[in-house]
Amino acid sequence: MNWYMDLDRCLVEKRSCKSYLDKQVPIELIGEMLKAGTYAPSAGNLQNWNFIVVRDQQKRYEIAAACHKQDWMRGAPVHIVVCNDIKKVTDMFQRKGKLYATQACAIAGQDIMLKATDVGLYSCWVGSFDEYAITRILKLPDNIIPEMIITVGYSDQMEQGLERIPVDKVTFFEEHGKNVVEKSFFPLSKYGQNIGKVLERATGPSAQQQESAEQPQSSFGRIKNWLKGR
Ligand SMILES: Cc1cc2nc3c(=O)[nH]c(=O)nc-3n(C[C@H](O)[C@H](O)[C@H](O)COP(=O)(O)O)c2cc1C
């Protein structure tokens, strides 16, 4: 198993997907995604997330409407609504509790999406919704707040969502605004090719690097080459 390459593939391939195939997602894969979500860190290990898996078509249509009519969501066979059991956290961390509670749910959501990519699924994070409508549709109790809806399904379309602010514009060393300290640090694209050697120097040789050399060119390979050119 090549852990470095697997994570890299998931990070690069995890693009927001808004076009899904009419194909069911096996319940086992939903289980894998939720398991991944529960490994997220949380303040005080309070694990203040609730996951609501919605497969019922009528309910998914209602959710799409509650997301300010994002009709593309109807096509996703699964909606995972990540909810925040906020009181659990604010009781323990009064001032920062609200922020901590949201952050933990966000990490769980990201991990669910990474796992979706890992098992060959596509997903999109949806944060634009009417909180009251979602609360009503899902019969959420008072203290449970919907944080995001993750649409999940199969797709045969690679979305265009790759544009990113160059990392040297948002990274500083030692203090904000200082980015010339490590002149040779950027561009980060140069590291991809030699990372195997760097890992070998840092941790010793492993079978992982040998395996990666044998991997066929996938859409990940194509995107990675595209990133290298940036
Ligand atoms: C907090 C948050 C809220 C978002 N809300 C929506 C949304 O309501 N509808 C949508 O289509 N995409 C939504 N997205 C997805 C972003 O539009 C998408 O991640 C961004 O355009 C980058 O594209 P990529 O994920 O394909 O790289 C949201 C993402 C985040 C993190």
Ligand as a Chemical Component Dictionary entry (heavy atoms), coordinates in Angstrom:
data_LIG
# 
_chem_comp.id                   LIG 
_chem_comp.type                 NON-POLYMER 
_chem_comp.pdbx_formal_charge   0 
_chem_comp.three_letter_code    LIG 
# 
loop_
_chem_comp_atom.comp_id 
_chem_comp_atom.atom_id 
_chem_comp_atom.alt_atom_id 
_chem_comp_atom.type_symbol 
_chem_comp_atom.charge 
_chem_comp_atom.model_Cartn_x 
_chem_comp_atom.model_Cartn_y 
_chem_comp_atom.model_Cartn_z 
_chem_comp_atom.pdbx_ordinal 
LIG C1  C1  C 0 -18.070 26.163 3.179  1  
LIG C2  C2  C 0 -18.351 25.732 1.761  2  
LIG C3  C3  C 0 -19.614 25.959 1.222  3  
LIG C4  C4  C 0 -19.889 25.534 -0.080 4  
LIG N1  N1  N 0 -21.167 25.658 -0.553 5  
LIG C5  C5  C 0 -21.454 25.233 -1.802 6  
LIG C6  C6  C 0 -22.790 25.305 -2.287 7  
LIG O1  O1  O 0 -23.727 25.690 -1.596 8  
LIG N2  N2  N 0 -23.030 24.882 -3.557 9  
LIG C7  C7  C 0 -22.021 24.405 -4.350 10 
LIG O2  O2  O 0 -22.307 24.056 -5.491 11 
LIG N3  N3  N 0 -20.749 24.307 -3.923 12 
LIG C8  C8  C 0 -20.439 24.695 -2.664 13 
LIG N4  N4  N 0 -19.164 24.554 -2.177 14 
LIG C9  C9  C 0 -18.118 23.978 -3.051 15 
LIG C10 C10 C 0 -17.178 25.059 -3.573 16 
LIG O3  O3  O 0 -17.853 25.848 -4.514 17 
LIG C11 C11 C 0 -15.924 24.387 -4.209 18 
LIG O4  O4  O 0 -15.266 23.633 -3.222 19 
LIG C12 C12 C 0 -14.946 25.396 -4.791 20 
LIG O5  O5  O 0 -15.543 26.065 -5.874 21 
LIG C13 C13 C 0 -13.665 24.741 -5.293 22 
LIG O6  O6  O 0 -13.928 23.757 -6.249 23 
LIG P1  P1  P 0 -13.369 22.281 -6.070 24 
LIG O7  O7  O 0 -13.940 21.744 -4.771 25 
LIG O8  O8  O 0 -13.883 21.521 -7.255 26 
LIG O9  O9  O 0 -11.878 22.351 -6.058 27 
LIG C14 C14 C 0 -18.878 24.928 -0.877 28 
LIG C15 C15 C 0 -17.613 24.688 -0.307 29 
LIG C16 C16 C 0 -17.378 25.048 1.001  30 
LIG C17 C17 C 0 -16.044 24.707 1.616  31 
# 
loop_
_chem_comp_bond.comp_id 
_chem_comp_bond.atom_id_1 
_chem_comp_bond.atom_id_2 
_chem_comp_bond.value_order 
_chem_comp_bond.pdbx_ordinal 
LIG C1  C2  SING 1  
LIG C2  C3  SING 2  
LIG C2  C16 DOUB 3  
LIG C3  C4  DOUB 4  
LIG C4  N1  SING 5  
LIG C4  C14 SING 6  
LIG N1  C5  DOUB 7  
LIG C5  C6  SING 8  
LIG C5  C8  SING 9  
LIG C6  O1  DOUB 10 
LIG C6  N2  SING 11 
LIG N2  C7  SING 12 
LIG C7  O2  DOUB 13 
LIG C7  N3  SING 14 
LIG N3  C8  DOUB 15 
LIG C8  N4  SING 16 
LIG N4  C9  SING 17 
LIG N4  C14 SING 18 
LIG C9  C10 SING 19 
LIG C10 O3  SING 20 
LIG C10 C11 SING 21 
LIG C11 O4  SING 22 
LIG C11 C12 SING 23 
LIG C12 O5  SING 24 
LIG C12 C13 SING 25 
LIG C13 O6  SING 26 
LIG O6  P1  SING 27 
LIG P1  O7  DOUB 28 
LIG P1  O8  SING 29 
LIG P1  O9  SING 30 
LIG C14 C15 DOUB 31 
LIG C15 C16 SING 32 
LIG C16 C17 SING 33 
# 
